């Protein structure tokens, strides 16, 4: 599982899940060594990020404090304790990649389509006192954010691309349960087995309370066949558009987690070492970005600035703008291999 946390840093794995969050207490950073012989010569990074970031007066310019603020809301194992590493390991990433290539080879005659409409079932988990009871309007706004993000609507200039994925709200279930809301992780197996709809092609989104240190988490396509009931995305209710989560309330926790659900790793996967995030046009990045740093280059021996504004980083919502063509192709491959037909192991 992989998730999203509001601080930059690194995270550990839990079979079938991907969280992008780190503990709020203490920065969890992965100081990965630079390769002795940098082999990757991937495409350069996006445009300098300063043109996307808030005005200087609205931004915290202390890099250490910014990093500390950022290591807390997008991670990998919701059961991990504070300070635990919660990122997909290089070994797990390599396993996922091998399974993808094997599935594509076995399905060589399956067409990789250019546009796909994904049905979305949203399950609202709320408390009896009304906490977490997000409105239908905010749910639709979240779907609208997904559509705009995946069609390239937030991109500036030529930095991004239309991924071809579109999202259509198919159902909303409302579930008032204090125990589920206050401790989703403890009850998640029951919740998802009772509420999940559809097959591998249906995006199930659960909104609930996840605590101050976690924004959301997601499963990967490769895990559907072995654990279909667990498939889906979990996001903190206050990260939907109009929510109260400071710096993370524009809906891009959903954008980020759906990226995992479609097979993408974080842009900082494997740090400065090959094969990075398995995408050729996202520059290598030593560790997660926090806030919206300008001109960051954490792998100076390799081409391109850090992909700070990519949706698969840990940057603030307002900083995130795009997916790349390489990421688009990778999502399409995962869809063809694991989500467009009968589940494959």
Secondary structure, DSSP 4 states (H G I P E B T S, - for coil): -EEE-SS-S----BTTBEE----SSS-----PPPPTT----PPP--S-GGGTSPPGGGS---HHHHHHHHTTSB-S-TTPPTT---S--HHHHHHHHHHHHHHHHHTTTS---S-EEEEEEEEEEE-TTSTT---HHHHHHHHHHHHHHHTTTT--TTS-----EEEEEEEEEEEE-HHHHHTHHHHHHHHHHHH--SSTTSEEEEEE---TT--EEE--GGGTTT-GGG-SEEEEGGGSTT-SSTT--SSHHHHHHHHHHTTPPPTTTTTTSTTTTS-TTS---SS---TT-SS--S-TTSSS---TTBTTS---GGG--B--HHHHHHHHHHIIIIISSS---
